[in-house]
Structure formats: C-alpha cells, structure tokens
Amino acid sequence: MTKEKLIEIATDAVNESELKIEEIPNIDLYIDQIINLVSVKLNEGSERYKNRSLTKTMINNYSKDNVISPVKGKKYTREQVIQILYIYSLKNTLSIGEIKRLLKGAYSIDGFEADDLTELYKKHHATKDVVEEKSIEILQNDVIDGM
C-alpha cells in the first residue's frame, strides 16, 4: 500500500460530518425535518457514517427517558434539536445512561441554561475537529515517515 493511499483511507475514516450550531435553523422543527437535516449532513461525510441514521424511535426514546427537555406539541425547539444532536454525537463513546447522567448533572448546575449547552456542543465539535486533524498529522509525520 502506498503512503498516499494510507493517508486517503485515514482521512476518509475521520471524515465524520455533523451539524454545526450555525447549520441548525432558529425555528422549531418537526421530527421529520430534524431527521432530514441529519441525514443530508451525514451524506457529506465518509461512507461509513452514512448508515448511522437518526430515527424517530431514537428521538422518541430520548424524550421518553427525559434525556431531552419535554416536547410541547409536535415541534422541537432549537435547544431540543441541539440536545438531540449532542446525544446522537456522544452515543459514539458513551451509553445513554452515561449521557443522561451527564446532561442531568449539567442541568442541575445553578444557572446552567440553553446557551451553556450550545457552548458545550460547539466545544465538542471543536475538540473532534482537532482530534481529526491531529490523527492525520500524526499518521503523516510519525507513521508514514517511518515506512
């Protein structure tokens, strides 16, 4: 295998495409609109992420388990959409029980509000971006140079 091919494979492996805060509309959304937003974004990433769909069942379970704020009617607020996306992203490394404890702990902090969750979500993405960049950099500089 060539060095270029190895870098191409590694770059594709970390090419996870998730919605950023600025891509989330400032209007309430129906569940199908949320699923469509996520689906379109996943299609921009690596092939291996395209099968990781967000489903109505998942969202309904988040709501039923009180992992997201209670839904009023059939539309989800921007805050609830951010909660859903954060949970969906964290599910790669944490169990739903751990995510639930994490979010309940955050919401129990005096003064913790929706803006704080938005900042957490932004920082989560920033950290993931750095890890992706560093992974490729390490591969290029340390592993491939040693080949």
C-alpha positions in Angstrom: 0.0 0.0 0.0 1.3 3.5 -0.9 1.7 6.3 1.7 -0.8 8.3 -0.3 -3.4 5.6 -0.2 -2.9 5.1 3.5 -3.4 8.9 4.1 -6.5 8.8 1.9 -8.0 5.9 3.9 -7.2 7.6 7.2 -8.7 10.9 6.0 -11.9 9.2 4.9 -12.1 7.3 8.2 -12.2 10.5 10.3 -14.4 12.4 7.9 -17.5 12.5 10.1 -19.9 15.2 9.1 -22.2 16.5 11.8 -24.4 19.6 12.0 -22.6 22.6 13.4 -24.6 25.1 15.5 -24.8 27.6 12.6 -26.5 25.0 10.5 -29.3 24.5 12.9 -32.3 26.7 12.0 -33.6 29.2 14.5 -37.1 27.8 14.1 -39.0 25.0 15.7 -38.8 21.8 13.7 -40.9 18.7 13.2 -39.2 15.3 13.9 -39.0 14.5 10.1 -37.2 17.8 9.5 -34.6 17.0 12.2 -34.0 13.6 10.7 -33.7 15.0 7.2 -31.2 17.6 8.3 -29.0 15.0 10.0 -29.4 12.6 7.0 -28.3 15.2 4.5 -25.3 16.2 6.6 -24.2 12.5 7.2 -24.2 12.1 3.4 -21.4 14.7 3.2 -19.1 12.6 5.3 -17.3 9.3 5.0 -19.2 6.3 3.6 -19.0 4.5 7.0 -21.1 7.2 8.7 -24.0 7.1 6.2 -25.5 4.1 7.8 -25.6 5.9 11.2 -29.1 7.3 10.8 -31.0 9.2 13.4 -34.5 7.7 13.8 -37.9 8.8 15.1 -37.6 5.9 17.6 -34.3 7.3 18.9 -35.7 10.8 19.3 -38.9 9.5 21.0 -36.8 7.4 23.4 -34.6 10.5 24.3 -37.8 12.3 25.1 -39.5 9.4 26.9 -36.3 8.9 29.0 -36.2 12.6 29.8 -32.7 12.9 28.2 -34.0 16.0 26.3 -36.4 18.7 27.5 -40.1 17.8 27.3 -41.6 18.3 23.9 -44.6 20.6 23.7 -46.7 19.7 20.7 -45.1 18.1 17.7 -42.3 20.6 17.1 -38.9 20.7 18.7 -37.2 23.9 19.8 -33.7 24.8 18.7 -32.5 23.8 22.2 -34.1 20.4 21.9 -32.5 19.9 18.5 -29.1 20.7 20.0 -29.8 18.3 22.8 -30.8 15.6 20.3 -27.7 16.2 18.2 -25.4 16.3 21.2 -26.8 13.0 22.4 -26.5 11.5 19.0 -22.9 12.5 18.7 -22.0 11.4 22.3 -23.5 7.9 21.6 -20.4 7.0 19.7 -18.5 6.9 23.0 -21.0 6.9 25.9 -24.0 4.9 26.8 -27.4 6.5 27.0 -27.3 6.1 30.8 -24.0 7.9 31.0 -25.3 10.7 28.7 -28.4 11.0 30.8 -26.3 11.4 34.0 -24.0 13.9 32.2 -26.9 16.1 31.0 -28.8 15.9 34.2 -25.7 16.9 36.1 -25.2 19.8 33.7 -28.8 21.0 34.1 -28.6 20.7 37.9 -25.8 23.3 37.9 -27.2 26.6 39.2 -27.5 29.0 36.3 -27.0 26.4 33.5 -29.1 27.4 30.5 -29.6 26.6 26.9 -26.8 28.9 25.8 -24.4 26.8 28.0 -25.5 23.6 26.2 -24.9 25.4 22.9 -21.4 26.3 24.0 -20.8 22.7 25.1 -21.9 21.4 21.7 -19.6 23.9 20.0 -16.6 22.9 22.1 -17.5 19.2 21.5 -17.2 19.8 17.7 -14.1 21.9 18.1 -12.4 19.1 20.0 -13.5 16.5 17.5 -12.1 18.7 14.7 -8.7 19.0 16.4 -8.6 15.2 17.0 -9.3 14.5 13.4 -6.6 17.0 12.2 -4.0 15.6 14.7 -4.8 12.0 13.7 -3.9 12.7 10.1 -0.9 14.8 11.1 0.4 12.0 13.4 -0.1 9.5 10.7 1.7 11.6 8.1 4.6 12.7 10.3 5.2 9.7 12.6 3.9 6.6 11.0 4.4 7.2 7.3 7.8 8.8 7.6 8.9 5.6 9.4 7.8 3.5 6.5 
